[in-house]
Amino acid sequence: MTKVITYGTYDLLHYGHVRLLERAKALGDYLIVGVTAEDFDRSRGKINVSQSLMERIEAVRATGIADEIIVEEYEGQKIDDIRRYDVDIFTVGSDWVGKFDYLNEYCKVVYLDRTEGISSTQQRNEKCAIKLGLVGESNVVNKFAREAEYVNGIELSGVCAQDDKFLSEQVKNLDRVTQDYKELLEKTDAVYIISHPSKHYEQIKLALENGKHVLCESPVALEKQQCRELYALAKEKKLILCDALKTAYSMAYFRLLLQAKTGCIGKIICVEATCTSLSEKIEENEQEFDFSWNSFCSWAPTAMLPVFHLLGTNYKKRNIVTKLLNEEKHYDLFTKIDFVYDDAVASIKVGKGVKSEGELIISGTKGYIYVPAPWWKTDYYEIRYENAENNTRHFYQLDGEGIRYELVTFVKAIESGNIKSNMYMDEEISLAISKLVEEFENDIDITKI
Ligand code: CTP
C-alpha cells in the first residue's frame, strides 16, 4: 500500500484545496492530511486564519478524500509523521517548490501544480475589506500603516493628522492625508485613534455616531463617565469600540496570564510593572505639549494591564505619587502608583523623564513570574521557584510588537459583531484606566514631589 501525506491550513476550503487533495490521493492508496493548528500557524507568521482548527478539520473531512486527518503542531513534525506513519510520498502545492526537498531523505517528495486564481487569502479579502482610517500625530500611525499590510481584510482609507511631521514617507505617499476628521470618517468603516488623549472622547463619539467602529489607544477617555458613555453608545449602535493596548495581544503576555491563573506560582500576592521611555522632546515648548502625551497617559494604561488582569479592578486603596515637569499641562516626568487589594498589592512606575528597568514581576506564594525588559513587548518569560531546577522558560514569537494581532482581533470582532470575541481587553479595564486618568488629570488625591 502506498501512503501519501500532505499538509495545509485549509482555511475557508476552496476548490484549489479539493483539487490538491484529489491529486494527492491519486498518487497512492491511502491519504493522510495534516491540518495546521492555530499556534503553529501563528508562529510561522500566518495570522489571518479565520476558521478554527475544528472547523477546518471538519471541512477537510467533509470532502471525503482523506483517509486520516492529523493535526500539525510543531516545526519539524513532518519528519516525525513520515516515520511514524511509514509514509511513502509527501506532497504539497507548487507554491512550496524546493522548500520541502529536505524530506527526500525520508520519502519521495512530489510538488503538485497549484490551482491558479484562488487562495484562502483572496477569499478572506473578498469576505470583508474594512476601510481603516488612522487618526493622530505619532509615529505609531506609521507602524499601524505598516502592520495593516499583514492583515487580510483591511484597506487603509486615509490618515487624519494636524501636523504631518510625524508621518513617514510611506504614509505621506498614500496621498490620503487630511486635517479634516469628518472627511476621513466619510471614507472609512473603522478608525484607529492615537491623537492626543484630550481629543479621544470627541473623536470616538463622532465616529460612533457616524456608524464607524473604533480602536483607540488607551486611555479611551479622560473621564470614567465619558468612557462609560462611549461603550454604551457603541453597544447601542452595534459597533465595536476597543481599547488599543498592544501588549494585551502579545501571545507571551496572554499565555503568562493564563499560566499565572492556573496557580503555578501559588496565590498571587504582588504585581510590579515598570514602563519608561526617556523622551528627548520634553521641553517647555507649548507646541510639543499639544501633541506629546504625559508619562501617565503614555505608560500607565500599559503598566496597569497586568495589575487589572491578574488582581481585578476592585482595589481597596491606591496611592499616586508624581513628579511634574509642567503643572499647567499636567505633564509628569515620573509617576508611581501603589494599589492595595484585600489580599494582594501592586505597584507601577511609569516615566518619560526618568529611566528604569522595564520589567514585570508577579510574585506568588509558590514562586514568581519574571518578564525581562521591555516586558510590554514581550516574547519571553520565566517561571521561577525557590528550587531553580523547577524553573521554566517560555518563548512565543511576537511580530510587529503585537499591533498585527491587535488588528486581526479588531477585524474579527467587526466581522463577528461580537466584542466578546476579543478576550484580550474588556470594558471594565478601560473604565478602571479612565477612572485613574481622571483622578490624575484633576489632581484628586495625588502627592506631588
Ligand atoms: N493549494 C493549491 N492551489 C491553491 C491553493 C492552495 O494547490 N489555489 C494547495 C497548497 O499548495 C497546499 C494546500 O493546498 O498544498 C493547502 O494550502 P493552504 O496554505 O491551506 O491554502 P492557501 O489558499 O494557499 O492559503 P493562504 O492564501 O492562506 O496561503
Boltz pocket constraint, residues with backbone or C-beta under 6 A from the ligand:
constraints:
  - pocket:
      binder: B
      contacts: [[A, 7], [A, 8], [A, 9], [A, 10], [A, 11], [A, 16], [A, 17], [A, 20], [A, 91], [A, 92], [A, 93], [A, 94], [A, 95], [A, 96], [A, 112], [A, 113], [A, 114], [A, 115], [A, 116], [A, 117], [A, 118], [A, 119], [A, 120], [A, 121], [A, 122]]
      max_distance: 6.0
